[in-house]
Amino acid sequence: MTVVEETTMDTAEGTELQRGLRTVVALAESGLFDEYVVYEDRGRWVFAGGVVARIVLRPHLVTTTWGAGEPTERSWSGNPAAALSEACTGLTREQWNAYGFVGFGFAEHLHDVDRSTAAGRDADDILAHLVVPRVEVRFGREHDAVEVTGSDEDRASVLAALDAIGGDELPTVHALDVGGDLDDYRGRVEQAVTEIRRGDYAKVILSRSVRIPFDLDMPGTYRAGRTANTPARSFLLHLGDLRAAGFSPELVASVDAHGIVTTEPLAGTRAFGLGSDADSAAKSDLEQDPKEITEHAVSVRTSFEELESIASPGSTAVSDFMSVRERGSVQHLASTVRARLREDLSCWDAFGALFPAVTASGIPKKEAIDAIGRLDDSPRGLYSGAVVKASSTGEFEAALVLRAVYEQQGSAWLRAGAGIVGQSKPEREFDETCEKLASVAPYLVRKKENDA
């Protein structure tokens, strides 16, 4: 890919947003924490820095480590959500919050997909990585002031870092050409359409990756991208050798203090941000397109059925159906489905019922996940997984990882997909991936040569 444009962003809009972004970026860049997770819920921010405890789930092995102590390893089989639930239950703190991610590979084990055809997987793949942080910094919305949880020494260091926050200017951003190889993607879409028409499955999301040819300033990219996007949730993380930042369009699952489970399927897409007339025309076209309406309705039905499997009888309901929600460079058909979690089940049971998001995998899920392993251009990793936060109280959120940028082992990339059904046209599906990539591709910040 080539750099096609270099600009400096304007911060005149969104004073509260910029204050929040400056705060979390300052903490990420402070050098106080080797690892961290930033999680934002529409202006409510959490910075989770350092590690008190760590849970890492690999194929058939879960490892728990407290501080600098020796790791405890335990084998698992069957349901990976149950393995994570058991590991979290085993945390010896009475009260804790955990933050981290679940990768798409988790879905292959959850749905018992034959992984022999999925190139690039190995026994050391990390399926999930959660940490109980040493320090939590909360602010925004109901938090009038910054709240810091941690030792006196950590509190003092955090407050000193916040006192030293600099000016308001955003760094220069570098836009990428995300056109890529149309022929390759067209061929994979055509193969999926053939498989769908012969009845192998009903829908699959096929994605493509775009490599970034320079080193990234990930906190700077997060700030620039969040300034330009309107996500349901956003995140910035550095765990192990993985760095990522993203602007999640939807929740895979949330469980509140009262046991209400929510999922928000988004399916059906048109471009947004092209001017009021063009945006209005695109919205009207989206709301009347039979392919998009069918794709969305089937996704909502699947989400409803999945929630019913873990819900108290009669509690599952669609509270919002097929409204249009704006998410950065695109607009989507969106619905909300809720239910009350059965009392004998945990938040991880709810997550296991809903993961992976139907809107990022396909229908039926097992067959779609198998097709993704065969037809995607490379393993997904974190893409279409989830960034999660969990609590000893049972509260839980999992934000779908889309509209994100990734960096690992010296490589950086973007990824986007489109929902393929029997009526799909390869060129339109390719255009949809470009529209989604436009949520992130214009806002990449190059790492300065003197940065570590």
FENJOPE-V241248 format. One record per pair of residues at least 4 apart in sequence whose ideal C-beta (glycine too) atoms are under 8 Angstrom apart, sorted by the first residue. I is the first residue (numbers start at 1). GAP is how many residues later the second one is. D is the distance in Angstrom with one decimal. If there is no record, write none. Layout:
# FENJOPE-V241248
i->(I;I)
gap->(GAP;GAP)
d->(D;D)
This chain:
# FENJOPE-V241248
i->(1;1;1;1;1;1;1;1;2;2;2;3;3;3;3;3;4;4;4;5;5;5;6;6;6;6;7;7;7;8;8;8;8;8;9;9;9;9;9;9;10;11;11;11;11;11;14;14;15;16;16;16;17;17;17;17;18;18;18;19;20;20;20;20;20;20;21;21;21;21;21;22;22;22;22;22;23;23;23;23;23;23;23;23;24;24;24;24;24;24;24;24;25;25;25;25;25;25;26;26;26;26;26;26;27;27;27;27;27;27;27;27;27;28;28;28;28;28;28;28;29;30;30;32;32;32;32;32;32;32;33;33;33;33;34;34;35;35;35;35;35;35;35;36;36;36;36;36;36;36;36;37;37;37;37;37;37;37;37;37;37;37;37;38;38;38;38;38;38;38;38;38;39;39;39;39;39;39;39;39;39;39;39;40;40;40;40;40;40;40;40;41;41;42;42;42;43;43;44;44;44;44;44;45;45;45;45;46;46;46;46;46;47;47;47;47;48;48;48;48;48;48;49;49;49;49;49;49;50;50;50;50;50;51;51;51;51;51;52;52;52;52;52;52;52;53;53;53;53;53;53;53;53;53;53;54;54;54;54;54;54;54;55;55;55;55;55;55;55;55;55;55;55;55;56;56;56;56;56;56;56;57;57;57;57;57;57;57;57;57;57;57;57;58;58;58;58;58;58;58;59;59;59;59;59;60;60;60;60;61;61;61;61;62;62;62;62;62;62;62;62;63;63;63;63;64;64;64;64;64;64;65;65;65;65;66;74;76;76;76;76;78;78;79;79;79;80;80;80;80;80;80;80;81;81;81;81;81;81;81;82;82;82;83;84;84;84;84;84;85;85;85;85;86;87;88;88;88;88;91;91;91;91;93;93;94;95;95;96;96;96;97;97;97;97;97;97;97;98;98;98;98;98;98;98;99;99;99;99;99;99;99;99;100;100;100;100;100;100;100;100;101;101;101;101;101;101;101;101;101;101;101;101;102;102;102;102;102;102;102;102;102;103;103;103;103;103;103;103;103;104;104;104;104;104;104;104;104;104;104;105;105;105;105;105;105;105;106;106;106;106;106;106;107;107;107;107;107;107;107;108;108;108;108;108;108;109;109;110;110;111;111;111;112;113;113;113;113;113;114;115;115;117;117;117;118;118;118;119;119;120;120;121;121;125;126;129;129;129;130;130;131;134;134;134;135;135;135;135;135;135;136;136;136;137;137;137;137;137;138;138;138;138;139;139;139;139;143;146;146;148;148;148;148;150;150;150;151;152;153;154;155;156;157;158;159;160;161;170;170;170;170;171;171;171;171;171;172;172;173;173;173;173;173;173;174;174;174;174;175;175;175;175;176;176;176;176;176;176;178;178;178;178;178;178;178;179;180;180;180;180;181;181;182;182;182;183;184;184;184;185;185;185;185;185;185;185;186;186;186;186;187;188;188;188;188;188;189;189;189;189;189;189;189;189;190;190;191;191;192;192;192;192;192;192;192;193;193;193;193;193;194;195;195;195;196;196;196;196;196;196;196;196;197;200;200;201;201;201;201;201;201;202;202;202;202;202;203;203;203;203;203;203;203;203;203;204;204;204;204;204;204;204;204;205;205;205;205;205;205;205;205;205;205;205;206;206;206;206;206;206;206;207;207;207;207;207;207;207;207;207;207;207;208;208;208;208;208;208;209;209;209;209;209;210;210;210;210;210;211;211;211;212;212;212;212;212;212;214;214;214;215;215;215;216;216;216;216;216;216;216;216;216;217;217;217;217;217;217;218;218;218;218;218;218;218;218;219;219;219;220;220;221;221;221;221;221;221;222;222;222;222;223;223;224;224;224;224;225;225;225;225;225;225;225;226;226;226;227;228;228;228;228;229;229;229;229;229;229;230;230;230;231;231;231;231;231;231;231;232;232;232;232;232;232;232;233;233;233;233;233;234;234;234;234;235;235;235;235;235;235;235;236;236;237;237;237;237;237;238;238;241;241;242;242;242;242;243;243;243;244;244;244;244;244;244;245;245;246;246;246;246;246;246;246;247;247;247;247;247;247;248;248;248;248;248;248;248;249;249;249;249;249;249;249;250;250;250;250;250;250;250;250;251;251;251;251;251;251;251;252;252;252;252;252;252;252;252;252;252;253;253;253;253;253;253;253;253;253;253;253;254;254;254;254;254;254;255;255;255;255;255;255;255;255;255;255;256;256;256;257;257;257;258;259;259;259;259;260;260;260;260;261;261;261;261;261;261;261;261;262;262;262;263;263;263;263;263;263;263;263;264;264;264;264;265;265;265;265;265;265;265;265;265;265;265;266;266;266;266;266;266;267;267;267;267;267;267;267;267;267;268;268;268;268;268;268;268;268;269;269;269;269;269;269;269;269;269;270;270;270;270;270;270;270;271;271;271;271;271;271;271;271;272;272;272;272;272;272;272;272;273;273;273;274;274;274;275;276;277;278;279;279;280;281;282;282;283;283;283;284;285;286;286;286;286;287;287;287;287;288;289;290;290;291;291;291;291;292;292;293;293;293;294;294;295;295;295;296;296;296;296;297;297;298;298;299;299;299;299;300;300;300;300;300;300;301;302;302;302;302;303;303;303;303;303;304;304;304;304;305;306;306;306;306;307;307;307;307;307;307;307;308;308;309;310;310;310;310;310;310;310;311;311;311;311;311;311;312;312;312;312;312;315;315;316;316;316;317;317;317;318;318;318;319;319;319;320;320;320;321;322;322;322;323;323;323;324;324;324;324;325;325;325;326;326;327;327;327;327;328;328;328;329;329;329;329;330;330;330;330;341;341;341;341;345;345;346;346;347;347;347;347;347;348;348;349;350;350;351;351;351;351;351;354;355;355;356;356;356;356;356;356;357;357;357;357;358;358;358;359;359;360;360;360;360;361;361;361;361;361;362;362;362;362;362;362;362;363;364;365;366;367;368;369;370;371;372;372;376;380;380;380;381;381;381;382;382;382;383;383;383;383;383;384;384;384;384;385;386;386;386;386;387;387;387;388;388;388;388;389;389;390;390;391;391;402;402;403;403;403;403;404;404;404;405;405;405;405;405;406;406;406;406;407;407;407;414;414;414;416;416;416;416;417;417;418;418;418;418;418;418;419;419;420;420;424;424;425;426;427;428;429;430;431;432;433;434;437;438;440;447)
gap->(175;176;177;179;209;210;211;212;174;175;211;171;172;173;210;211;171;172;173;169;170;437;166;167;168;169;165;166;168;161;162;163;164;165;161;164;215;218;219;434;160;7;157;158;159;216;4;213;4;4;27;124;4;26;209;210;4;150;209;4;4;20;23;25;119;120;4;201;202;205;206;4;143;144;146;201;4;22;24;114;116;123;139;142;4;14;16;21;23;113;195;212;4;194;195;197;198;211;4;135;136;138;139;140;5;6;9;20;22;110;131;134;135;5;8;10;19;191;208;210;190;127;131;17;18;103;122;125;126;129;16;17;101;102;16;204;14;15;16;96;203;204;205;11;12;13;14;97;200;201;202;9;10;11;62;63;94;96;198;199;200;202;350;7;8;9;10;184;196;197;198;199;6;7;9;60;194;195;196;348;350;358;360;4;5;6;100;186;193;194;195;192;356;99;190;191;97;98;94;96;97;98;99;92;93;94;95;53;90;91;92;343;88;89;90;91;49;51;83;85;87;88;84;85;86;87;88;109;83;84;85;100;104;16;80;81;82;83;14;15;41;79;80;81;82;11;12;13;14;38;40;43;45;78;79;9;10;11;75;76;77;78;7;8;9;29;32;33;43;45;73;74;75;76;6;7;9;70;72;73;74;4;5;19;23;26;27;30;49;69;70;71;72;4;5;65;66;67;68;69;46;50;64;66;68;15;16;17;63;12;13;14;15;11;12;13;14;21;22;24;25;8;9;10;11;7;8;10;23;26;27;4;5;6;7;26;13;4;6;7;10;4;5;4;31;273;4;26;29;30;47;48;272;4;29;267;268;270;271;274;4;266;270;4;4;18;44;46;264;4;261;263;264;4;4;10;42;260;302;5;7;41;301;39;299;298;297;298;36;295;296;35;36;39;292;293;294;295;32;33;34;290;291;292;293;31;32;34;138;288;289;290;291;28;29;30;31;137;139;287;288;27;28;136;138;141;143;281;284;285;286;287;300;4;25;26;249;253;283;284;286;296;22;23;24;25;277;278;279;282;4;252;268;275;276;277;278;279;280;281;4;16;20;22;274;275;276;4;21;22;249;250;279;4;6;248;249;254;258;262;5;7;10;13;261;265;4;18;242;245;254;255;258;254;5;253;256;257;260;256;6;258;253;256;257;255;256;261;254;260;258;259;4;258;254;114;110;111;113;258;260;108;16;17;20;13;14;15;19;20;23;12;13;14;9;10;11;12;21;5;8;9;11;4;6;7;8;4;13;16;6;7;10;11;4;5;8;4;4;4;4;4;4;4;4;4;4;4;50;53;54;57;46;49;52;53;274;273;274;48;51;269;270;271;272;40;270;271;272;266;267;268;269;34;36;238;265;266;268;32;236;255;256;259;260;263;255;4;5;28;30;4;27;4;245;248;4;4;24;193;4;21;23;241;244;245;248;4;240;241;244;4;4;18;187;188;189;4;17;229;231;235;237;240;241;4;236;4;184;4;12;14;179;183;228;232;4;227;229;231;233;4;5;6;176;4;5;6;7;8;224;225;226;225;167;171;161;162;163;166;167;170;96;160;161;162;219;92;95;96;159;160;165;216;217;218;157;158;164;167;168;171;215;216;154;155;156;157;163;167;179;212;213;214;215;166;169;170;211;212;214;223;165;169;170;173;176;177;208;209;210;211;226;168;169;207;208;209;225;168;169;204;205;206;203;204;205;227;231;200;201;202;4;193;200;201;202;232;198;232;233;197;231;232;5;27;189;191;196;228;229;230;231;4;228;229;230;231;234;4;18;20;25;26;27;187;189;4;17;26;4;225;4;24;184;222;223;224;4;12;14;23;4;222;4;219;220;221;4;20;22;180;214;215;218;5;8;21;216;100;211;214;215;5;18;98;99;174;210;96;97;98;15;16;17;18;96;97;172;16;17;18;19;32;95;167;15;18;154;164;166;11;12;13;14;9;10;11;13;152;164;166;8;9;5;6;7;8;150;4;5;167;168;140;164;165;166;163;164;165;138;157;160;161;162;163;159;160;141;155;156;157;158;159;194;80;81;156;157;192;193;139;151;152;153;154;155;156;17;76;78;83;151;153;154;14;15;16;84;107;109;149;150;11;12;13;146;147;148;149;11;99;102;103;104;105;134;146;147;148;8;9;10;94;97;98;101;102;143;144;145;7;8;9;142;143;144;4;5;6;86;92;95;139;140;141;142;4;6;139;136;137;138;82;81;82;84;135;78;79;80;81;46;49;50;77;78;79;80;89;74;75;76;40;43;44;73;74;75;91;94;70;71;72;73;31;34;35;37;38;69;70;72;92;93;94;59;61;66;67;68;93;25;28;29;32;65;66;91;92;152;18;21;24;25;27;28;64;65;17;23;61;62;63;149;163;166;167;12;13;15;16;60;61;165;7;8;11;58;59;60;164;167;7;10;54;55;56;57;58;59;6;55;56;4;5;8;4;4;4;4;4;52;4;4;4;49;4;41;48;4;4;6;38;45;47;6;35;37;46;5;4;4;133;4;130;132;133;4;41;4;29;40;4;127;4;124;126;4;26;37;39;4;25;4;65;4;59;60;64;4;18;21;22;35;37;4;4;56;61;63;4;32;34;51;55;4;12;14;33;4;4;47;48;52;4;9;30;31;32;46;47;8;31;44;29;31;32;35;39;40;43;4;5;28;29;30;31;27;28;29;30;31;24;25;21;22;23;20;21;22;17;18;19;17;18;19;14;15;16;14;11;12;13;10;11;12;7;8;9;10;6;7;9;4;5;4;5;76;112;75;110;111;106;107;109;110;105;106;108;109;4;6;8;9;4;5;4;48;4;43;47;48;49;4;48;4;4;46;4;35;37;45;47;44;31;43;4;5;9;13;28;29;4;27;29;43;4;5;7;41;60;24;40;42;57;4;7;8;11;23;5;6;7;9;10;57;58;5;4;4;4;4;4;4;4;4;4;8;4;4;5;35;4;25;27;19;22;24;18;19;21;23;32;16;17;18;33;16;12;13;14;15;11;12;14;8;9;10;11;7;8;5;6;4;5;14;34;13;33;36;37;10;11;36;7;8;9;35;39;6;7;8;9;4;5;6;23;26;27;17;18;20;21;16;19;6;11;12;14;15;18;5;10;4;9;4;5;4;4;4;4;4;4;4;4;4;4;4;4;4;4)
d->(4.9;5.6;7.3;8.0;5.9;6.0;6.8;5.7;7.5;5.6;7.4;4.9;7.1;6.6;7.5;7.4;5.5;6.8;5.0;7.3;4.1;7.2;5.9;7.3;5.6;7.7;6.9;5.8;7.6;7.6;6.7;7.7;5.3;7.5;4.2;6.1;5.6;6.1;7.5;7.7;7.8;5.1;5.1;7.1;5.7;7.0;5.6;6.7;6.4;6.6;6.6;7.7;6.3;7.1;7.2;6.9;6.1;6.3;7.2;6.5;6.6;7.1;6.7;5.1;7.1;5.6;5.9;7.6;4.5;5.9;7.0;6.0;5.4;7.9;7.3;7.7;6.8;7.0;7.6;7.7;6.7;7.3;6.4;6.9;6.3;4.7;7.7;6.0;5.1;8.0;7.9;6.7;6.1;4.5;7.2;6.9;5.2;7.9;6.2;5.9;6.5;7.4;4.7;7.8;7.1;7.3;7.2;4.9;6.4;6.4;6.8;6.1;7.5;7.7;5.9;6.8;7.6;4.4;6.4;7.4;5.5;7.9;4.2;6.5;7.7;8.0;7.8;5.5;7.0;6.3;3.6;4.9;7.7;7.3;7.5;7.8;7.7;7.0;5.8;6.7;5.5;5.4;7.4;6.5;6.2;4.5;7.4;7.6;7.8;6.9;5.7;7.9;7.9;4.6;4.0;6.5;7.2;7.4;6.9;7.6;4.6;6.9;7.4;7.2;7.2;5.4;7.6;7.4;7.8;6.0;4.0;6.9;7.7;4.9;7.3;6.3;6.9;7.9;5.5;6.7;5.6;8.0;7.7;6.9;5.1;7.6;7.9;7.5;6.4;4.5;7.1;5.6;7.7;7.9;7.4;7.7;4.9;5.3;7.9;4.7;4.5;7.4;7.5;7.8;6.8;5.5;4.7;7.5;6.3;7.1;5.4;7.3;7.8;7.2;4.1;8.0;7.3;4.5;7.2;3.7;7.5;5.5;5.8;6.4;4.5;7.8;7.3;7.8;5.7;3.0;5.5;8.0;7.5;7.8;4.7;7.3;6.7;6.3;7.1;6.3;7.8;7.7;4.7;6.6;5.2;6.9;6.8;5.1;7.5;6.1;7.5;7.5;7.9;6.9;4.1;7.8;7.1;4.7;7.6;7.3;5.1;7.7;6.7;7.3;5.3;7.1;4.8;7.0;7.3;7.7;7.4;7.5;4.5;7.7;7.2;4.8;8.0;6.0;7.3;5.3;8.0;7.8;5.0;7.9;6.2;6.2;6.0;7.5;7.4;7.2;4.6;4.0;7.5;7.5;7.5;6.9;6.3;6.5;6.1;6.2;8.0;6.7;5.4;6.4;6.8;5.7;6.1;6.3;7.7;6.0;7.4;5.9;7.1;7.4;5.4;8.0;5.6;5.2;7.4;7.9;5.2;4.9;7.0;5.1;7.9;6.8;4.9;7.8;5.7;6.6;7.8;6.4;7.7;4.3;7.3;7.5;7.7;7.1;7.7;3.8;7.8;6.7;8.0;6.9;6.7;6.3;6.5;5.5;4.7;5.6;6.1;7.3;7.9;6.3;6.4;4.7;6.8;5.8;3.2;7.4;6.3;7.0;7.4;6.5;6.3;8.0;5.9;7.5;5.7;6.3;5.4;3.7;7.4;6.4;7.7;6.6;7.5;7.4;6.3;5.5;7.7;6.7;7.4;6.9;7.3;7.0;5.1;7.9;5.0;7.2;4.9;6.9;7.3;6.6;6.6;7.3;5.1;7.6;4.5;6.5;5.2;7.9;7.0;4.8;7.5;6.9;6.2;6.5;8.0;7.9;7.2;5.1;8.0;6.8;4.8;3.7;5.7;7.7;6.2;7.5;6.1;6.8;5.8;6.8;7.0;7.9;7.8;5.8;6.0;6.7;5.2;6.6;7.2;4.9;7.0;4.5;7.9;7.0;5.0;4.9;6.0;7.0;7.5;6.5;5.7;6.9;7.4;5.7;5.3;4.4;7.8;6.3;7.9;7.9;4.0;6.8;7.4;6.4;5.0;4.8;7.3;6.7;5.3;5.1;7.3;7.6;7.7;5.9;4.4;5.9;6.9;7.8;6.7;5.9;7.5;6.2;4.3;6.6;7.4;5.4;4.4;5.3;6.8;7.8;6.0;7.0;7.9;6.7;6.1;6.4;5.6;4.4;5.6;7.2;7.8;6.0;4.8;5.1;6.8;6.7;5.6;6.9;7.4;5.8;5.4;3.4;7.4;7.0;8.0;7.4;6.3;4.2;5.6;6.3;8.0;7.3;5.2;6.4;7.8;7.1;7.1;6.7;6.0;7.8;6.4;6.8;6.7;3.7;4.8;7.8;6.2;7.5;4.4;7.0;6.3;7.1;5.3;7.8;6.1;5.3;7.5;4.6;7.7;4.7;7.1;4.5;6.7;5.7;7.9;6.6;7.6;4.8;5.1;6.7;3.7;5.6;7.2;6.8;6.4;6.5;6.2;6.3;6.3;6.5;6.4;6.3;6.6;7.8;7.8;6.4;5.7;6.8;6.7;4.6;7.9;6.9;4.9;7.1;7.6;7.9;5.0;6.5;5.1;6.2;5.8;7.2;5.1;7.2;5.5;6.0;4.1;7.8;7.3;6.7;6.6;7.5;4.7;7.9;6.5;5.1;7.0;7.8;5.6;4.2;7.2;5.0;7.0;7.8;7.0;6.1;5.8;6.5;7.8;5.7;7.5;5.5;6.4;6.7;7.5;6.9;6.2;7.5;5.2;7.0;7.5;5.2;7.2;6.2;4.0;7.1;6.7;6.5;6.5;5.6;4.9;7.7;7.4;6.3;6.1;7.9;5.7;6.2;4.1;5.3;7.6;6.5;6.0;6.5;6.2;6.2;5.3;5.8;6.4;6.0;4.5;7.6;6.2;6.4;6.4;5.6;8.0;6.6;4.2;6.8;6.5;6.7;6.2;6.6;7.2;7.4;7.0;6.4;4.9;5.3;6.1;7.4;6.2;6.7;6.0;3.9;5.4;6.3;6.8;7.4;4.6;7.1;7.0;6.6;6.7;8.0;4.6;4.6;6.7;5.9;6.6;5.0;7.6;3.8;4.5;4.7;6.4;7.4;7.7;5.2;7.3;5.4;6.1;5.7;7.4;7.2;7.2;4.5;6.8;5.3;7.1;7.2;5.7;6.3;5.7;6.7;5.5;7.5;7.9;5.6;7.7;6.9;6.6;7.3;5.4;6.2;3.2;7.9;7.3;7.9;5.6;7.0;6.9;7.2;5.9;6.0;5.8;5.0;6.9;4.7;6.2;4.5;7.2;6.4;7.3;7.0;7.4;5.1;6.5;7.4;4.0;5.9;6.8;6.4;7.8;5.0;7.5;7.2;6.9;4.1;5.7;7.6;6.9;5.5;5.0;6.4;6.7;7.1;5.8;6.1;4.3;6.5;4.5;7.1;6.7;6.4;6.8;7.3;4.7;7.5;5.5;7.4;6.3;6.6;6.4;7.7;6.3;3.5;5.9;5.6;5.9;6.3;5.4;4.6;5.9;7.5;4.3;3.8;6.4;7.9;6.9;4.1;7.8;5.8;5.9;6.5;5.9;7.5;7.5;5.7;4.1;7.5;5.2;6.3;7.7;6.6;7.9;7.4;5.7;7.4;4.1;7.1;3.9;6.9;5.8;5.7;6.1;6.1;7.9;3.9;5.3;6.3;6.5;7.2;7.0;5.6;5.9;5.5;6.1;6.8;7.6;6.9;4.4;7.1;7.5;7.4;3.8;7.9;6.7;5.1;6.6;7.4;6.9;5.5;6.9;4.5;6.6;8.0;7.6;4.7;7.3;7.0;5.5;7.6;6.8;7.4;4.9;5.6;6.1;6.9;7.3;7.6;5.0;7.4;4.4;7.2;5.8;7.5;5.7;6.7;4.9;7.1;6.5;5.5;7.4;5.7;7.1;5.8;2.9;7.0;7.8;7.6;6.2;4.5;7.2;6.2;7.2;7.1;4.0;5.3;6.6;6.5;6.9;7.8;5.5;7.7;4.2;6.6;6.7;5.9;6.2;4.4;6.9;4.7;7.3;7.0;7.0;7.7;5.1;6.3;6.3;4.7;6.6;6.8;6.0;6.9;6.5;7.2;5.7;5.9;7.4;4.8;5.0;4.3;7.0;5.0;6.3;7.2;5.5;7.9;5.4;5.1;4.6;7.3;7.0;7.4;4.9;7.1;4.8;7.9;6.5;4.6;7.3;6.7;7.2;5.3;6.2;4.3;5.5;6.5;6.2;4.3;7.8;4.9;7.7;6.2;6.5;7.5;5.6;7.9;5.5;4.4;7.5;7.6;5.9;7.5;6.0;7.5;6.2;7.1;7.1;6.7;5.2;7.3;5.1;4.7;6.5;7.3;5.0;5.2;7.7;6.6;7.7;5.3;8.0;5.3;7.9;6.5;7.2;5.2;7.7;7.5;4.6;5.6;7.9;4.9;7.4;5.6;7.1;7.1;6.0;5.1;6.8;7.5;4.1;6.9;4.8;5.5;7.6;5.0;4.4;4.3;7.2;6.2;7.8;4.7;6.0;5.9;7.3;3.6;7.0;5.9;4.5;5.9;3.4;7.4;7.4;5.3;7.3;5.5;7.5;5.4;6.6;7.1;3.9;6.8;6.3;4.4;6.8;5.5;7.6;7.8;8.0;5.7;6.6;6.1;7.7;4.6;7.8;5.5;6.9;5.4;7.6;7.4;6.1;5.3;4.2;7.0;7.5;5.4;3.9;6.0;7.4;6.5;6.1;6.4;6.2;6.3;7.2;6.5;6.3;6.2;6.8;6.4;5.5;6.0;6.4;6.0;5.8;6.7;6.7;6.4;7.8;7.8;6.8;7.5;7.8;6.4;6.0;7.9;6.3;6.5;4.8;7.5;6.3;6.3;6.2;7.4;7.3;6.3;7.1;6.6;5.3;5.8;6.4;6.0;4.3;7.2;6.4;7.6;6.5;5.9;6.4;4.9;5.4;7.3;6.3;6.5;6.9;7.8;4.7;6.6;6.5;6.3;4.7;5.6;7.9;6.4;7.7;4.8;7.1;5.9;6.5;6.0;6.6;5.5;7.0;7.8;4.8;5.4;7.6;5.3;4.9;5.8;7.6;4.3;7.0;7.3;4.9;7.0;5.3;7.4;6.2;6.1;5.5;5.4;5.4;4.7;5.0;4.9;3.5;6.1;6.8;6.5;7.2;4.4;7.4;5.5;7.7;4.8;4.0;7.0;7.4;4.1;7.3;5.9;7.2;6.1;7.1;5.3;4.9;7.3;5.5;7.3;5.7;4.2;4.9;5.2;7.4;6.0;7.6;5.6;7.4;5.5;7.0;6.4;7.0;6.9;5.6;4.2;7.9;5.0;7.0;6.1;7.1;7.0;6.4;7.7;3.7;6.0;7.2;3.9;4.5;5.1;5.8;7.7;6.7;5.6;7.6;7.6;5.7;3.9;6.9;7.6;6.8;6.4;6.6;5.6;7.3;3.6;6.1;7.8;6.5;6.5;7.3;5.5;7.9;7.7;6.9;5.7;8.0;6.7;7.1;5.8;4.4;7.0;7.3;5.9;7.2;6.6;6.9;7.9;4.9;7.4;6.4;6.9;7.6;7.2;3.8;6.2;6.5;7.1;5.4;5.0;5.9;6.9;6.8;7.4;2.6;7.5;6.9;7.4;7.5;7.9;6.3;6.6;6.0;6.6;6.5;6.4;6.7;6.7;5.5;5.1;7.2;6.5;5.6;7.4;7.2;7.6;6.7;7.4;5.3;7.2;6.1;6.0;7.3;6.9;7.2;4.4;7.1;6.3;6.6;7.3;5.0;3.9;6.1;6.1;6.0;7.3;5.0;6.0;7.2;6.7;4.6;7.6;7.2;5.3;7.6;5.0;4.5;7.0;7.4;7.2;7.8;6.6;4.3;5.7;7.7;7.6;6.8;6.9;7.6;5.7;5.5;6.8;6.7;5.6;7.6;7.3;7.1;4.2;8.0;5.7;5.7;6.1;4.4;7.8;4.0;4.7;6.3;7.7;7.8;4.0;7.6;4.1;5.5;7.8;7.8;7.9;4.7;6.2;7.3;5.5;6.8;6.2;6.5;6.5;7.0;6.8;6.4;6.5;6.2;6.6;4.9;6.6;7.4;4.9)
